Structure formats: C-alpha cells, structure tokens
Amino acid sequence: MRILILGWYGTETIGDRAIFAGLMQLLSQSLGDINVTVGSLNPFFTERTLIEDLKIINNFSQGTLKFKIINSKKIKDLKTSVLNSDLIIMGGGPLMDLEELSMIEYAFTKAKNNGIKTAVLGCGVGPLFKENSIKSIINIFKNSDVVVVRDLSSYDQIRSLKIESKVMVAFDPSVHFVSKISSTFKSTDSKDYIAVNLRSFPCEYNSTYTHNNIDQKLVDFIDKLSLEFPNNMIKMIPMHYFDVGNDDRYFLNKIKFSLNRENIQVQNAPLTLEETIKTFSLSMFNIGMRYHSVILQTLGNGRNYILDYTEPNKGKIQGFIKDIDKIDFYKERYINLQNHNQDYNFDFSNYIAQFSFDSLEIGKSEKVYLDAIKNLC
C-alpha cells in the first residue's frame, strides 16, 4: 500500500519521531508491507532523523517498510505524491495555529476529489486563536475518512467547532511505541542522575503572557533542584535539536551557564529517539515540560514530575494526564506554568514512587487504531 504521511516533519522533535515510529508500528501491524512517502518541510532534516531511527523503527514494526521523502512545501511534488498514493495521513502532532495547515488542507481536498482515502491519526487539536486556522481544520476534518484524536480534550475541541465527522479517541501513537521499547531496558541498570526536559516558554500557547518571567522561574527551579540533590547529576535532555521549532539547547545552556553548577549538564550532542527513551527510562527520576517528554517519562519510567506550559484545564499535557491518571498520582507532581499564583516547588521526598500505566488501556487504544486502518482498506 502506498501511504503519504504529512505533518510537521522537517522540524521534528523527538516527540514527532516517537509519533512516527508508533504510526509505522500500527500501520505495518495492520497492513504488512507498505511504501511510505514522508512529506517534509525540510527534507534534509527528516532524512537525518529517519536514518538515525530506522533500525529501531524496523525492529518494532511488521512487514517491509520502504521510505521516500519529498518536499511538501513544493506544490508540484505534493500534488504528485497525493495522486500517486492510496492513503493520505495527517500523522500525529497538533492541529493548531500554523501556516502549514494550508498544506494539509490542500492535500486532503485534492485526495478527496480524486477518490483517495484520507485519515487524521493521533493528532491533538489546539491551541486555536486564528479564524483562518479554524476554517482550515474544519475543512481537513470534512475531507477525512477516519479521524482518531489523541485525547478527550481534542475530542471536545472538535465538538465545539460543530464538526460532524465521526471522531474516535485513542492515545498518542508514541504511547504504543514507547510502551514496547521501554520494556527492553532493565530497571536494574537504573542510574543516579535526574533527567530534566525544559523549553523556553512559548508565547503562542497564551497570547497574554510574556515568557521572560516564567523562564526566570524555571532557572530558579533548576537552581533549587541542584542544591537539593548536590550529589546527583542534573541531566538537561533536549526534545528538539533544530533551530526551526526552537532548539531546546539554547535555553538549557542558558540555565547551565547562568547557574554555573558542577552537577548541571546539558546533552548537547543529539540523541536518537531510542537513546532519549533509554535516558529517561533509566534515570533516578524525571521532570518534563514538553508534551512528549511527559509521555516518554511516564511510559518509560513512571517516576516523573510535570511542568505544564499549555493552557490550564484544556491543554494537551493536562488532557493526557486526565485520560491516564485515575488515582490522582500526578496531583502533587504537576504544576501549570501559566498559573501565576503557584510556586514551582515539588516535594521530592517520595520520588521513588512509580506510576503504572494500564496495559489494558493501551490495548484498547491499539484496537481503535487497527480497526480505523482496516476500515480504510
């Protein structure tokens, strides 16, 4: 089967790479051998990340996977790839206020007009402030044969837009990949470092906030952490290594050099997807800020704390936690950075306590994807 997968590839974070690996696992499990064309905004970057992750993707997929990369910003290449495909997929990530939404809208409209199947698989929805973005997303869903969103918050957002499409809910595709690969790491190999992912606060997640104050409070947070654990290395682990999309290393190195502590270390040499998951899985405990750092840390380790930069009560991180945490494990391990009245303090005295992800829920989620894919064929 010839599949064109679109999204924000070409600026991919480690999280996007985990989404892609999860989708390949689910698609190959359902379809066997597949030919995959990846639409990339910067093909050279996707080529590099795909080479780095190819072995681990193949190890956890079924059937033979063949890959090709196109420049999805070139309308001729995009049109040709759409018309030469059996299935067009918007592959994970957020449908939010991005100019590139028009690319997805064009591809889905072209596919629908030519009788080609389309699917939105594992996406989130929001934040949305721009009218043009909302119109594009409505058209994308109208031209989708199958829609699977990654949390109930995204489902509610779709319903608020009065979209009539049938919408299914399952976990982010990365959950399925991380749950399998993390089981290959031995807990007896755990180390005595603390793994932390932070990013500079992105203003697009709340137009009324300035990021400088929040960023300084994050610096202060790491300052206190390094003093509380003077004999443990604080490993600052990026989830993004590319300037387009805000390379995490800028902010992480700013923290390191401003504090000048010997037990703070920045991972400047890029890690692969597998290496990142392993680093989180074997740490003493984790602290995560980017959405997929939270997923990787929760699935891979379970001894983690969350600094949520997304919107209070409806952001993607809180959406994920609401869907998985039925026992309020993260109640005292969660801080929303947009809450000005909350101090950035955690009680680390019980860091050894571990969240246990429900394998039955992962199985139900997997079935949603597999049934949706089968319905397309």
ROSETOR-895362 format. One record per residue (C-alpha): residue number from 1; residue in one letter; chain; y, z, x. Coordinates in Angstrom, 3 decimals. Layout:
BEGIN
REC   pos   code   unit          y          z          x
REC   NUM      a      A          Y          Z          X
...
//
This chain:
BEGIN
REC   pos   code   unit          y          z          x
REC     1      m      A      0.000      0.000      0.000
REC     2      r      A      3.465     -0.894      1.268
REC     3      i      A      5.880      2.009      0.932
REC     4      l      A      9.607      2.096      1.687
REC     5      i      A     10.815      5.655      2.184
REC     6      l      A     14.551      6.326      2.071
REC     7      g      A     16.661      9.412      2.589
REC     8      w      A     18.869     10.822      5.274
REC     9      y      A     16.611      9.660      8.097
REC    10      g      A     18.512      8.701     11.201
REC    11      t      A     20.311     12.043     11.078
REC    12      e      A     17.126     14.023     10.521
REC    13      t      A     16.891     17.719     11.141
REC    14      i      A     13.631     19.474     11.993
REC    15      g      A     13.515     20.163      8.260
REC    16      d      A     13.706     16.466      7.391
REC    17      r      A     10.905     15.867      9.861
REC    18      a      A      8.810     18.525      8.117
REC    19      i      A      9.536     16.849      4.761
REC    20      f      A      8.428     13.502      6.164
REC    21      a      A      5.219     14.976      7.613
REC    22      g      A      4.478     16.634      4.276
REC    23      l      A      5.021     13.402      2.353
REC    24      m      A      2.774     11.468      4.743
REC    25      q      A      0.086     14.102      4.234
REC    26      l      A      0.361     13.899      0.433
REC    27      l      A      0.649     10.093      0.260
REC    28      s      A     -2.293      9.457      2.584
REC    29      q      A     -4.376     12.060      0.762
REC    30      s      A     -3.853     10.128     -2.467
REC    31      l      A     -3.696      6.512     -1.214
REC    32      g      A     -5.609      6.408      2.063
REC    33      d      A     -4.321      3.690      4.402
REC    34      i      A     -0.606      2.986      3.972
REC    35      n      A      2.087      0.868      5.613
REC    36      v      A      5.326      2.849      5.724
REC    37      t      A      8.794      1.417      6.300
REC    38      v      A     11.367      4.104      7.062
REC    39      g      A     14.962      3.325      6.107
REC    40      s      A     17.131      4.928      8.781
REC    41      l      A     20.881      5.337      9.146
REC    42      n      A     20.447      5.405     12.942
REC    43      p      A     17.111      3.754     13.791
REC    44      f      A     17.145      4.777     17.468
REC    45      f      A     17.128      8.454     16.497
REC    46      t      A     14.345      8.074     13.929
REC    47      e      A     12.302      6.133     16.481
REC    48      r      A     12.571      9.050     18.892
REC    49      t      A     11.705     11.765     16.373
REC    50      l      A      8.806      9.731     14.944
REC    51      i      A      7.345      9.250     18.429
REC    52      e      A      7.635     12.999     19.052
REC    53      d      A      5.925     13.923     15.764
REC    54      l      A      3.455     11.028     15.392
REC    55      k      A      0.418     12.842     16.798
REC    56      i      A      0.783     15.887     14.576
REC    57      i      A      1.517     13.718     11.501
REC    58      n      A     -1.669     11.727     12.090
REC    59      n      A     -3.694     14.906     12.711
REC    60      f      A     -2.826     16.270      9.271
REC    61      s      A     -2.965     13.005      7.307
REC    62      q      A     -5.859     10.996      5.907
REC    63      g      A     -6.359      7.262      6.417
REC    64      t      A     -4.455      4.996      8.781
REC    65      l      A     -0.655      5.197      8.863
REC    66      k      A      1.382      2.257     10.143
REC    67      f      A      5.126      2.685     10.610
REC    68      k      A      8.131      0.388     10.786
REC    69      i      A     11.801      1.397     10.957
REC    70      i      A     14.734     -0.557      9.503
REC    71      n      A     18.477     -0.012      9.475
REC    72      s      A     19.089      0.964      5.861
REC    73      k      A     22.868      0.512      6.307
REC    74      k      A     22.304     -3.254      6.695
REC    75      i      A     22.192     -4.583      3.159
REC    76      k      A     20.096     -7.641      4.077
REC    77      d      A     17.414     -5.520      5.774
REC    78      l      A     17.419     -3.029      2.915
REC    79      k      A     17.109     -5.740      0.256
REC    80      t      A     14.278     -7.495      2.111
REC    81      s      A     12.386     -4.238      2.569
REC    82      v      A     12.770     -3.308     -1.101
REC    83      l      A     11.427     -6.669     -2.271
REC    84      n      A      8.512     -6.525      0.199
REC    85      s      A      7.367     -3.059     -0.923
REC    86      d      A      5.003     -1.813     -3.619
REC    87      l      A      6.718      1.573     -3.910
REC    88      i      A     10.212      2.867     -3.084
REC    89      i      A     10.551      6.608     -2.437
REC    90      m      A     13.581      8.828     -2.069
REC    91      g      A     11.799     11.152      0.323
REC    92      g      A     12.984     14.702      0.115
REC    93      g      A     16.258     16.287      1.112
REC    94      p      A     19.266     16.940     -1.113
REC    95      l      A     20.835     14.539     -3.601
REC    96      m      A     24.374     15.749     -3.056
REC    97      d      A     27.942     14.625     -2.304
REC    98      l      A     27.141     11.975      0.308
REC    99      e      A     28.482      8.423      0.539
REC   100      e      A     24.976      7.228      1.403
REC   101      l      A     23.881      7.933     -2.189
REC   102      s      A     25.062      4.400     -2.972
REC   103      m      A     22.325      3.081     -0.673
REC   104      i      A     19.628      4.914     -2.651
REC   105      e      A     21.194      3.816     -5.941
REC   106      y      A     21.221      0.168     -4.822
REC   107      a      A     17.594      0.252     -3.642
REC   108      f      A     16.304      1.875     -6.841
REC   109      t      A     18.255     -0.515     -9.073
REC   110      k      A     17.020     -3.550     -7.111
REC   111      a      A     13.440     -2.280     -7.263
REC   112      k      A     13.579     -1.584    -10.992
REC   113      n      A     14.989     -5.041    -11.709
REC   114      n      A     12.065     -6.578     -9.807
REC   115      g      A      9.256     -4.517    -11.318
REC   116      i      A      8.706     -2.382     -8.205
REC   117      k      A      7.711      1.264     -8.651
REC   118      t      A     10.142      3.998     -7.636
REC   119      a      A      9.850      7.740     -7.102
REC   120      v      A     12.006     10.713     -6.179
REC   121      l      A      9.666     13.099     -4.369
REC   122      g      A     10.547     16.616     -3.290
REC   123      c      A     14.333     16.362     -3.488
REC   124      g      A     16.864     19.022     -4.274
REC   125      v      A     19.978     18.383     -6.379
REC   126      g      A     23.426     19.604     -5.343
REC   127      p      A     25.929     20.754     -4.450
REC   128      l      A     27.828     18.260     -6.583
REC   129      f      A     31.608     18.233     -6.916
REC   130      k      A     32.405     14.490     -6.918
REC   131      e      A     32.227     12.347    -10.042
REC   132      n      A     31.017      9.276     -8.130
REC   133      s      A     28.095     11.251     -6.685
REC   134      i      A     27.087     12.467    -10.126
REC   135      k      A     27.149      8.902    -11.506
REC   136      s      A     25.007      7.656     -8.607
REC   137      i      A     22.451     10.427     -9.093
REC   138      i      A     22.224      9.737    -12.823
REC   139      n      A     21.513      6.059    -12.059
REC   140      i      A     18.915      6.963     -9.431
REC   141      f      A     17.022      9.101    -11.926
REC   142      k      A     17.329      6.484    -14.667
REC   143      n      A     15.683      3.974    -12.334
REC   144      s      A     12.904      6.339    -11.203
REC   145      d      A      9.349      6.051    -12.498
REC   146      v      A      8.489      9.520    -11.192
REC   147      v      A     10.733     12.491    -10.372
REC   148      v      A      9.494     15.601     -8.580
REC   149      v      A     12.173     18.108     -7.538
REC   150      r      A     11.646     20.962     -5.106
REC   151      d      A     12.727     23.965     -7.192
REC   152      l      A     13.673     25.148    -10.670
REC   153      s      A     17.359     25.246     -9.706
REC   154      s      A     17.296     21.472     -9.151
REC   155      y      A     15.490     21.030    -12.472
REC   156      d      A     18.247     22.986    -14.235
REC   157      q      A     20.899     20.902    -12.471
REC   158      i      A     19.285     17.694    -13.735
REC   159      r      A     19.152     19.029    -17.271
REC   160      s      A     22.844     19.945    -17.065
REC   161      l      A     23.587     16.287    -16.290
REC   162      k      A     21.864     15.256    -19.569
REC   163      i      A     19.359     13.065    -17.712
REC   164      e      A     16.460     12.088    -19.951
REC   165      s      A     13.924     11.378    -17.188
REC   166      k      A     10.696     13.357    -17.178
REC   167      v      A     11.081     15.786    -14.287
REC   168      m      A      8.326     17.741    -12.545
REC   169      v      A      8.805     20.710    -10.231
REC   170      a      A      6.849     21.426     -7.043
REC   171      f      A      7.530     22.970     -3.678
REC   172      d      A      9.445     21.118     -0.983
REC   173      p      A      6.953     18.723      0.725
REC   174      s      A      7.426     20.601      4.003
REC   175      v      A      5.678     23.625      2.459
REC   176      h      A      2.397     21.720      2.317
REC   177      f      A      2.606     20.599      5.929
REC   178      v      A      3.746     23.936      7.360
REC   179      s      A      1.075     25.873      5.445
REC   180      k      A     -1.617     23.787      7.150
REC   181      i      A     -0.259     23.599     10.690
REC   182      s      A      0.781     27.261     10.905
REC   183      s      A     -2.805     28.337     10.238
REC   184      t      A     -3.787     26.750     13.570
REC   185      f      A     -1.689     29.238     15.555
REC   186      k      A     -3.389     32.529     16.424
REC   187      s      A     -1.490     35.644     15.400
REC   188      t      A     -2.922     37.353     18.496
REC   189      d      A     -0.652     35.077     20.551
REC   190      s      A      2.500     36.553     18.984
REC   191      k      A      5.349     37.237     21.403
REC   192      d      A      8.037     39.902     21.717
REC   193      y      A     11.052     37.631     21.085
REC   194      i      A     13.183     37.331     17.934
REC   195      a      A     13.724     33.749     16.728
REC   196      v      A     17.078     33.054     15.066
REC   197      n      A     18.447     29.890     13.473
REC   198      l      A     22.154     29.775     12.645
REC   199      r      A     24.616     26.997     11.926
REC   200      s      A     28.386     26.884     11.667
REC   201      f      A     29.242     27.471      8.010
REC   202      p      A     29.507     24.028      6.315
REC   203      c      A     32.633     23.877      4.167
REC   204      e      A     31.160     21.197      1.879
REC   205      y      A     28.967     23.913      0.354
REC   206      n      A     32.034     25.652     -1.048
REC   207      s      A     35.368     23.851     -1.069
REC   208      t      A     37.341     27.100     -1.472
REC   209      y      A     36.020     28.723      1.716
REC   210      t      A     37.179     28.401      5.302
REC   211      h      A     34.411     28.630      7.827
REC   212      n      A     36.183     30.479     10.651
REC   213      n      A     35.873     33.963      9.173
REC   214      i      A     32.192     33.508      8.307
REC   215      d      A     31.424     32.065     11.745
REC   216      q      A     33.009     35.069     13.437
REC   217      k      A     30.976     37.431     11.278
REC   218      l      A     27.848     35.570     12.406
REC   219      v      A     28.879     36.071     16.026
REC   220      d      A     29.320     39.775     15.315
REC   221      f      A     25.911     39.828     13.630
REC   222      i      A     24.210     38.486     16.778
REC   223      d      A     26.197     40.945     18.870
REC   224      k      A     24.759     43.859     16.873
REC   225      l      A     21.258     42.346     16.917
REC   226      s      A     21.241     42.015     20.709
REC   227      l      A     22.348     45.651     21.054
REC   228      e      A     19.752     46.881     18.573
REC   229      f      A     16.963     45.083     20.440
REC   230      p      A     18.086     45.240     24.093
REC   231      n      A     14.553     44.740     25.453
REC   232      n      A     13.766     41.666     23.354
REC   233      m      A     14.961     38.120     23.909
REC   234      i      A     17.041     36.722     21.032
REC   235      k      A     15.975     33.075     20.984
REC   236      m      A     18.509     30.874     19.183
REC   237      i      A     16.481     27.972     17.794
REC   238      p      A     18.262     24.827     16.506
REC   239      m      A     17.070     22.925     13.470
REC   240      h      A     19.271     19.948     14.350
REC   241      y      A     19.779     18.215     17.704
REC   242      f      A     22.105     15.350     16.784
REC   243      d      A     25.892     15.247     16.535
REC   244      v      A     25.752     13.412     13.194
REC   245      g      A     24.963     16.239     10.792
REC   246      n      A     26.327     18.957     13.095
REC   247      d      A     24.169     19.730     16.112
REC   248      d      A     23.320     23.442     15.901
REC   249      r      A     23.585     23.831     19.689
REC   250      y      A     27.398     23.677     19.624
REC   251      f      A     27.624     26.821     17.551
REC   252      l      A     24.673     28.598     19.161
REC   253      n      A     26.088     28.112     22.658
REC   254      k      A     29.496     29.263     21.449
REC   255      i      A     27.846     32.522     20.389
REC   256      k      A     25.965     32.888     23.667
REC   257      f      A     28.996     32.329     25.895
REC   258      s      A     31.344     34.467     23.812
REC   259      l      A     28.947     37.432     23.957
REC   260      n      A     27.560     36.843     27.471
REC   261      r      A     24.421     38.914     26.862
REC   262      e      A     21.342     38.517     29.046
REC   263      n      A     18.973     38.821     26.108
REC   264      i      A     20.510     35.887     24.193
REC   265      q      A     19.003     32.488     24.911
REC   266      v      A     19.744     29.081     23.354
REC   267      q      A     16.989     26.479     23.049
REC   268      n      A     18.995     23.536     24.398
REC   269      a      A     16.083     21.231     25.256
REC   270      p      A     14.986     19.666     21.930
REC   271      l      A     11.769     21.000     20.438
REC   272      t      A      9.413     18.830     18.411
REC   273      l      A      8.508     19.703     14.834
REC   274      e      A      5.239     21.285     15.994
REC   275      e      A      6.944     23.275     18.760
REC   276      t      A      9.573     24.603     16.340
REC   277      i      A      6.984     25.767     13.809
REC   278      k      A      4.978     27.399     16.601
REC   279      t      A      8.080     29.185     17.956
REC   280      f      A      8.819     30.675     14.534
REC   281      s      A      5.157     31.455     13.817
REC   282      l      A      4.584     33.491     16.987
REC   283      s      A      7.855     35.437     17.068
REC   284      m      A      8.185     39.187     16.564
REC   285      f      A     10.300     38.345     13.519
REC   286      n      A     12.705     35.599     12.391
REC   287      i      A     16.197     35.189     10.999
REC   288      g      A     17.028     31.869      9.311
REC   289      m      A     20.131     30.191      7.951
REC   290      r      A     19.344     26.501      7.484
REC   291      y      A     17.225     25.870      4.397
REC   292      h      A     14.200     24.556      6.237
REC   293      s      A     14.343     27.253      8.886
REC   294      v      A     13.764     29.642      5.982
REC   295      i      A     10.766     27.577      4.811
REC   296      l      A      9.272     27.290      8.298
REC   297      q      A      9.759     31.002      8.982
REC   298      t      A      8.436     32.123      5.590
REC   299      l      A      5.311     29.967      5.741
REC   300      g      A      4.696     30.254      9.465
REC   301      n      A      5.406     33.932      9.976
REC   302      g      A      6.481     35.876      6.882
REC   303      r      A      8.346     38.497      8.928
REC   304      n      A     11.758     36.993      8.278
REC   305      y      A     15.308     37.664      7.105
REC   306      i      A     17.634     35.191      5.388
REC   307      l      A     21.343     34.402      5.833
REC   308      d      A     22.073     32.061      2.924
REC   309      y      A     25.116     29.770      3.286
REC   310      t      A     24.548     27.953     -0.034
REC   311      e      A     26.086     28.769     -3.405
REC   312      p      A     25.346     32.237     -4.821
REC   313      n      A     22.751     32.250     -7.614
REC   314      k      A     22.217     28.468     -7.651
REC   315      g      A     21.952     27.308     -4.044
REC   316      k      A     18.760     25.777     -2.612
REC   317      i      A     17.800     28.773     -0.477
REC   318      q      A     18.012     31.262     -3.320
REC   319      g      A     16.224     28.679     -5.505
REC   320      f      A     13.314     28.654     -3.061
REC   321      i      A     13.161     32.446     -2.856
REC   322      k      A     13.287     32.828     -6.655
REC   323      d      A     10.370     30.414     -7.015
REC   324      i      A      8.107     32.103     -4.452
REC   325      d      A      9.016     35.811     -4.369
REC   326      k      A      7.599     37.561     -7.420
REC   327      i      A      7.604     41.035     -5.813
REC   328      d      A     11.205     41.149     -4.507
REC   329      f      A     10.017     41.173     -0.895
REC   330      y      A     13.272     39.490      0.197
REC   331      k      A     15.593     41.677     -1.877
REC   332      e      A     16.601     43.715      1.195
REC   333      r      A     16.064     40.798      3.566
REC   334      y      A     18.558     38.402      2.004
REC   335      i      A     22.337     38.052      2.447
REC   336      n      A     24.534     35.397      0.860
REC   337      l      A     27.290     34.491      3.318
REC   338      q      A     29.653     33.439      0.539
REC   339      n      A     29.767     36.998     -0.762
REC   340      h      A     32.850     38.384      0.994
REC   341      n      A     32.051     41.920     -0.135
REC   342      q      A     28.684     42.047      1.615
REC   343      d      A     28.303     43.167      5.219
REC   344      y      A     25.963     41.178      7.437
REC   345      n      A     23.598     44.078      8.074
REC   346      f      A     19.823     44.280      7.737
REC   347      d      A     17.530     47.261      8.081
REC   348      f      A     15.093     46.077     10.754
REC   349      s      A     13.054     49.284     10.805
REC   350      n      A     10.233     47.631      8.845
REC   351      y      A     10.408     44.162     10.398
REC   352      i      A      6.621     44.132     10.806
REC   353      a      A      6.133     43.818      7.015
REC   354      q      A      4.937     40.307      6.207
REC   355      f      A      5.400     38.083      3.152
REC   356      s      A      2.182     36.491      1.926
REC   357      f      A      2.650     33.041      0.413
REC   358      d      A      0.424     32.444     -2.644
REC   359      s      A     -2.108     29.763     -1.688
REC   360      l      A     -2.894     29.148     -5.369
REC   361      e      A      0.743     28.211     -5.980
REC   362      i      A      0.620     25.798     -3.033
REC   363      g      A     -2.487     24.238     -4.569
REC   364      k      A     -0.738     23.796     -7.923
REC   365      s      A      2.234     22.191     -6.195
REC   366      e      A     -0.031     19.823     -4.281
REC   367      k      A     -1.671     18.740     -7.540
REC   368      v      A      1.760     17.900     -9.015
REC   369      y      A      2.446     15.514     -6.129
REC   370      l      A     -1.027     13.963     -6.083
REC   371      d      A     -1.013     13.371     -9.852
REC   372      a      A      2.501     11.890     -9.665
REC   373      i      A      1.485      9.498     -6.881
REC   374      k      A     -1.668      8.436     -8.738
REC   375      n      A      0.432      7.677    -11.820
REC   376      l      A      2.421      5.190     -9.737
REC   377      c      A     -0.640      3.174     -8.703
//
